[in-house]
Amino acid sequence: MLNHVSEITLDQISTEVWKLKQDGYRFVTMTCCDRGESHDILYHFDKNYELKHLRVTLPRGTALPSISSLFFAALLVENEMKDLMGVQVSGMAIDFQGRFMLAEGSPVAPLNKSIPGIGIQIQDKTPSAPEGTVKS
């Protein structure tokens, strides 16, 4: 379980990230979790080996405001989320237009659960008994 997690709204992202930057925190990364009807976006920051996290719930079809104007490195993770999860991000410093992680002809948003036939499908890998064996 993460410690120091603050739940925020979409409208608060820029303000809260700006406050952390002013307090001397550095941007570490972002995490995106597909919840079906929404995505949980977690922002991770560090100062003196202490991590702080911001969590926002992003309804499907809603654009996430970029923080790359405050932390330029965020554009890497924002483009990755766009490519792999289908999260729309507005105002990125550099938008690779879906070609940051994926080649032309690749499936669109391959980790997005809402696209039928796309996404990671977990299969049961339980070994079955060899033919001719008797089950007890």
C-alpha positions as CSV (number, residue, x, y, z in Angstrom):
1,M,0.0,0.0,0.0
2,L,1.3,3.5,-0.8
3,N,1.8,6.0,1.9
4,H,1.3,9.7,1.4
5,V,-1.4,9.5,-1.3
6,S,-3.6,12.5,-1.9
7,E,-6.8,12.1,-3.8
8,I,-7.3,15.0,-6.2
9,T,-9.7,16.1,-9.0
10,L,-8.8,16.8,-12.6
11,D,-9.1,20.5,-11.9
12,Q,-6.5,20.3,-9.1
13,I,-3.7,18.5,-11.1
14,S,-1.8,21.6,-12.2
15,T,-2.1,23.4,-8.9
16,E,-1.0,20.4,-6.8
17,V,1.9,19.5,-9.1
18,W,3.0,23.1,-9.1
19,K,2.9,23.1,-5.2
20,L,5.1,20.0,-5.0
21,K,7.6,21.5,-7.5
22,Q,7.8,24.7,-5.4
23,D,8.3,22.6,-2.3
24,G,11.4,21.0,-4.0
25,Y,9.9,17.7,-5.1
26,R,11.1,16.0,-8.2
27,F,8.9,14.1,-10.7
28,V,9.6,10.4,-10.6
29,T,7.0,8.8,-12.8
30,M,3.3,8.2,-13.3
31,T,1.2,5.0,-13.1
32,C,-2.0,4.2,-15.0
33,C,-4.4,1.5,-13.9
34,D,-7.3,0.6,-16.2
35,R,-10.5,0.3,-14.1
36,G,-12.9,-0.4,-16.9
37,E,-15.0,2.7,-16.9
38,S,-12.2,4.9,-15.7
39,H,-8.4,5.0,-15.3
40,D,-6.6,5.7,-12.0
41,I,-3.7,7.9,-12.7
42,L,-1.0,8.1,-9.9
43,Y,1.7,10.8,-10.0
44,H,4.8,9.9,-8.0
45,F,7.2,12.6,-6.6
46,D,10.3,12.4,-4.4
47,K,12.1,14.8,-2.0
48,N,14.9,13.6,0.2
49,Y,13.9,9.9,-0.3
50,E,10.4,10.6,0.8
51,L,7.7,9.8,-1.8
52,K,4.4,11.6,-2.2
53,H,1.7,10.5,-4.6
54,L,-1.3,12.2,-6.2
55,R,-4.2,10.1,-7.4
56,V,-6.9,11.2,-9.9
57,T,-9.7,9.1,-11.3
58,L,-10.1,9.8,-15.0
59,P,-13.5,8.9,-16.5
60,R,-13.1,7.1,-19.9
61,G,-13.2,9.7,-22.7
62,T,-12.0,12.5,-20.6
63,A,-8.6,14.2,-21.4
64,L,-5.9,14.3,-18.8
65,P,-4.2,17.7,-18.5
66,S,-0.4,17.3,-19.1
67,I,2.1,18.3,-16.5
68,S,5.0,18.4,-19.0
69,S,5.0,22.2,-18.8
70,L,6.0,21.9,-15.1
71,F,8.1,18.6,-15.4
72,F,9.3,18.2,-19.0
73,A,10.1,14.5,-18.4
74,A,6.4,13.7,-17.8
75,L,5.9,13.9,-21.5
76,L,7.5,10.4,-21.8
77,V,5.1,8.7,-19.5
78,E,2.1,10.7,-20.8
79,N,2.9,9.6,-24.4
80,E,3.3,6.0,-23.1
81,M,-0.1,6.1,-21.4
82,K,-1.6,7.5,-24.6
83,D,-0.1,4.8,-26.8
84,L,-0.6,1.8,-24.6
85,M,-3.7,2.6,-22.5
86,G,-5.6,5.0,-24.8
87,V,-5.6,7.8,-22.3
88,Q,-6.0,11.2,-24.0
89,V,-3.6,13.8,-22.7
90,S,-4.1,17.5,-23.5
91,G,-1.3,20.1,-23.7
92,M,1.7,17.8,-23.9
93,A,5.0,19.6,-24.6
94,I,5.7,17.0,-27.3
95,D,2.9,14.7,-28.6
96,F,4.2,11.7,-30.6
97,Q,0.7,11.2,-32.0
98,G,0.5,7.5,-31.0
99,R,4.0,6.6,-32.3
100,F,6.1,6.9,-29.1
101,M,5.8,3.2,-28.2
102,L,3.9,1.7,-31.1
103,A,4.9,1.2,-34.8
104,E,2.5,1.9,-37.6
105,G,0.1,-1.0,-38.0
106,S,0.3,-1.9,-34.3
107,P,-3.0,-2.5,-32.4
108,V,-4.4,0.7,-31.0
109,A,-4.1,1.0,-27.2
110,P,-3.2,-2.7,-26.7
111,L,-3.5,-2.5,-22.9
112,N,-7.0,-0.8,-22.9
113,K,-9.6,-3.2,-21.5
114,S,-12.5,-1.6,-23.2
115,I,-11.5,-2.4,-26.7
116,P,-12.9,-5.8,-27.7
117,G,-10.2,-8.3,-28.7
118,I,-7.4,-6.0,-27.5
119,G,-5.6,-6.0,-24.2
120,I,-3.9,-8.7,-22.2
121,Q,-6.0,-11.8,-22.0
122,I,-5.2,-14.1,-19.1
123,Q,-5.5,-17.7,-19.9
124,D,-5.8,-20.6,-17.5
125,K,-2.4,-22.4,-17.7
126,T,-3.4,-25.2,-15.3
127,P,-1.8,-28.4,-16.7
128,S,-4.3,-31.1,-17.5
129,A,-3.7,-34.7,-16.7
130,P,-2.0,-36.6,-19.6
131,E,-4.3,-38.8,-21.6
132,G,-4.8,-42.3,-20.3
133,T,-4.2,-41.4,-16.7
134,V,-6.9,-42.2,-14.1
135,K,-8.1,-39.4,-11.8
136,S,-8.5,-40.4,-8.2
